[in-house]
Amino acid sequence: MAVMLGAAGCSSGEGDGGDAKAPASPRPQGTGQLTKGIVRADLDTSVADAGVLANAPEYAQNFERAPTGSQPSCTVAFKGFGTDTNPVDLARFEVLVGELRERAWQQPGDRKERKDRDGVIGVAEVVLKQRGWRMVAEYRSIPEEGVITLMAFDEACMKRYGTNNGPVS
């Protein structure tokens, strides 16, 4: 299974994207800021291990093609739509968030949810943090097969553009 993500930009340093079946923690623990390569490896391996298809590469490419030094270039992104044969549901989202936690991403707050009239969760969002990066992981039940979006951004890079809110102005 091929996994494609986008990354370009602000952070310096080399990072090996790694093998899709890399160990849960593809880098040694430390205190310095993560490189984009490490963040990308975390997303790649977490997505693959959770069984989420990377079938919307154009989403990540919007950030990958952003000019170096621009606000969107501070971002590593992923979007995967469920399919008839590989649907994305809340349970798979929870597995993916668990995979990210195994890679030392910490959840500082509670999961936000929106339920429909029948009490079914239609949207779930988790914010994760690690060593200078913030990630928003989101699940949506619409379309019918579901969709998961991951957007990680370098907080120092974003601050250079006057925002702490996220990678899109």
Order of alpha helices (4+ residues) and beta strands (2+ residues): beta-alpha-alpha-beta-alpha-beta-beta-beta-beta-alpha
